[in-house]
């Protein structure tokens, strides 16, 4: 895979219809989990941390990625800002220093 880390900053892809954007993101994650090669990290920040919450539309796809060895990372600042401590269903919560180090030492794609 060309990218070691993929950054997601929202609960949908593209602009315009929010519901459609969420479905596009779900499809993106599902197809990513079906690839022969997967990234090492999936970094969630800003509103993107919400896709790691219990009951989210994207949770099953994230679980499949995690089972394939992808480290799901949620931004601690974002979790705290939105008051989501203890509400994530998957992934690790990292401080910005660790996220920054990962971004600066890997090949990164933002979607």
ROKOL-305643 format. One line per field, with one value per residue (C-alpha): residue in one letter; x, y, z. Coordinates in nm, 3 decimals. Example, Ala and Ser with C-alpha at 12.3 -4.5 7.8 and 13.67 -1.06 7.14 Angstrom:
! ROKOL-305643
rest <- [A_S] .
x <- [1.230_1.367] .
y <- [-0.450_-0.106] .
z <- [0.780_0.714] .
This chain:
! ROKOL-305643
rest <- [X_X_X_X_X_X_X_X_X_X_X_X_X_X_X_X_X_X_X_X_X_X_X_X_X_X_X_X_X_X_X_X_X_X_X_X_X_X_X_X_X_X_X_X_X_X_X_X_X_X_X_X_X_X_X_X_X_X_X_X_X_X_X_X_X_X_X_X_X_X_X_X_X_X_X_X_X_X_X_X_X_X_X_X_X_X_X_X_X_X_X_X_X_X_X_X_X_X_X_X_X_X_X_X_X_X_X_X_X_X_X] .
x <- [0.000_0.130_0.007_0.093_-0.169_-0.509_-0.655_-1.031_-1.160_-1.535_-1.827_-1.861_-1.667_-1.721_-1.933_-2.305_-2.549_-2.433_-2.619_-2.471_-2.124_-2.165_-2.260_-1.964_-1.731_-1.883_-1.827_-1.470_-1.392_-1.560_-1.360_-1.040_-1.092_-1.126_-0.793_-0.495_-0.290_-0.423_-0.264_-0.088_-0.288_-0.632_-0.620_-0.950_-0.961_-1.204_-1.557_-1.401_-1.365_-1.743_-1.712_-1.547_-1.849_-2.066_-2.354_-2.200_-2.270_-1.898_-1.816_-1.831_-1.591_-1.351_-1.360_-1.270_-0.979_-0.859_-0.879_-0.653_-0.392_-0.483_-0.433_-0.739_-0.629_-0.858_-0.733_-0.747_-0.805_-1.104_-1.251_-1.225_-1.359_-1.674_-1.715_-1.680_-1.453_-1.552_-1.787_-1.556_-1.614_-1.289_-0.939_-0.676_-0.685_-0.359_-0.228_-0.140_0.235_0.199_-0.031_0.209_0.504_0.307_0.210_0.564_0.727_0.484_0.325_-0.013_-0.337_-0.623_-0.979] .
y <- [0.000_0.344_0.499_0.396_0.618_0.749_1.051_1.098_1.429_1.403_1.161_1.174_1.210_1.492_1.800_1.845_1.588_1.476_1.144_1.055_1.153_0.910_0.630_0.708_0.693_0.359_0.222_0.355_0.182_-0.143_-0.155_-0.062_-0.365_-0.589_-0.483_-0.715_-0.449_-0.216_0.090_0.061_0.348_0.501_0.834_0.994_1.356_1.644_1.513_1.195_1.055_1.004_0.710_0.513_0.545_0.250_0.203_0.410_0.335_0.272_0.052_-0.288_-0.166_-0.030_-0.360_-0.549_-0.313_-0.354_-0.734_-0.697_-0.516_-0.152_0.063_0.284_0.607_0.873_1.222_1.278_1.654_1.586_1.320_1.559_1.858_1.668_1.510_1.157_1.010_0.648_0.641_0.503_0.142_0.087_0.220_0.388_0.745_0.927_1.272_1.504_1.450_1.081_1.158_1.422_1.183_0.922_1.176_1.308_0.965_0.786_0.826_0.984_1.030_1.248_1.171] .
z <- [0.000_-0.088_0.236_0.591_0.752_0.649_0.828_0.860_0.995_0.949_0.950_0.574_0.252_0.007_0.049_0.006_0.140_0.485_0.480_0.142_0.268_0.558_0.321_0.098_0.401_0.506_0.157_0.154_0.484_0.376_0.053_0.238_0.460_0.153_-0.002_0.000_0.176_0.443_0.607_0.941_1.094_1.058_1.240_1.341_1.442_1.467_1.396_1.255_1.607_1.606_1.365_1.648_1.880_1.983_1.740_1.462_1.096_1.044_1.343_1.170_0.900_1.161_1.349_1.031_0.969_1.328_1.292_0.988_1.197_1.134_1.443_1.486_1.655_1.801_1.884_2.261_2.224_1.998_2.228_2.523_2.328_2.227_2.573_2.436_2.705_2.763_2.463_2.195_2.096_1.912_1.884_2.094_2.220_2.152_2.243_1.957_2.009_1.916_1.624_1.497_1.518_1.321_1.056_1.019_0.992_0.759_0.418_0.487_0.295_0.417_0.307] .
